[in-house]
Amino acid sequence: MIAHISPGHSPKSIALRATIRSEFLKNRNATGEAAEALKGGAVRGLANYLTMMSVKGDAASAGGGGGGVRKRVEEYERRSVEEMREPKDNK
C-alpha cells in the first residue's frame, strides 16, 4: 500500500516509508486494546487519505470546479498535520 501512496525514490517518499516502518516496528508487540487502538487509527488514516484523494480527483475532473471542497480538504489536511505534530498527553 505504501508503494502506491509514496512511489519512487524521492527524499519525501523515502522519509514517509521510513516513518511508517518505524511506527510498525515500534508497535509490533502491542496486544489487546492497544493493538485494537492502533488498528483503528490505521483504518481512519487510510480512510481519510482515500477520501481526500477522491475529493481532489473530483475537483480536478470538474475542470477546476469544486474549489470550495478543495479548500476545505486542504484546511483539514493542514489541521490534521498540526494535530499529529502536537505532543500528546500521556494518560
C-alpha positions in Angstrom: 0.0 0.0 0.0 2.8 2.4 0.9 4.3 1.9 -2.6 1.1 3.3 -4.1 0.9 6.2 -1.7 4.6 7.1 -1.9 6.1 5.7 -5.2 9.6 6.3 -6.3 12.8 7.2 -4.6 12.4 10.9 -3.8 13.6 12.1 -0.4 9.9 12.7 0.6 8.8 9.1 -0.3 11.9 7.6 1.4 11.2 9.6 4.6 7.5 8.6 4.5 8.4 4.9 4.2 10.9 5.1 7.0 8.4 6.8 9.3 5.8 4.1 8.6 8.3 1.3 9.0 9.5 2.8 12.3 5.9 3.0 13.6 5.2 -0.6 12.7 8.4 -1.7 14.4 7.7 0.4 17.5 4.3 -1.1 18.0 4.9 -4.7 16.7 4.5 -6.2 20.2 1.2 -4.4 21.0 -1.6 -6.7 22.1 -5.2 -6.4 23.3 -6.8 -3.0 23.5 -3.6 -1.2 22.5 -3.4 -3.3 19.2 -7.1 -2.5 18.5 -6.5 1.2 19.0 -3.5 1.1 16.6 -5.6 -0.8 14.0 -8.4 1.7 14.4 -6.0 4.6 13.9 -4.5 3.0 10.8 -8.0 2.4 9.3 -9.0 6.0 10.0 -5.8 7.3 8.4 -6.3 5.2 5.3 -10.0 6.2 5.0 -9.0 9.9 5.4 -6.3 9.6 2.7 -8.7 7.8 0.3 -11.4 10.4 0.9 -9.0 13.3 0.3 -7.6 11.8 -2.9 -11.2 11.2 -4.1 -12.2 14.8 -3.5 -9.1 16.1 -5.1 -9.7 13.9 -8.1 -13.3 15.0 -8.4 -12.3 18.7 -8.2 -9.7 18.2 -10.9 -12.0 16.3 -13.2 -14.7 19.0 -12.8 -12.4 21.5 -14.6 -11.5 23.4 -11.6 -15.0 23.4 -10.1 -15.5 22.4 -6.5 -12.9 24.9 -5.3 -14.8 25.2 -2.0 -14.5 21.5 -1.4 -10.8 21.6 -2.3 -10.2 24.5 0.2 -12.0 22.6 3.0 -9.9 19.4 2.2 -6.7 21.5 2.3 -7.7 23.1 5.6 -8.5 19.6 7.0 -5.1 18.3 5.9 -3.3 21.3 7.5 -5.2 20.8 10.8 -4.5 17.1 10.7 -0.8 17.6 10.3 -0.7 20.2 13.1 -2.6 17.8 15.4 -0.1 15.0 14.6 2.8 17.2 15.4 1.4 18.4 18.8 2.7 16.4 21.8 0.1 14.1 23.2 -0.7 13.9 26.9 0.2 10.5 28.4 -2.8 9.5 30.3 
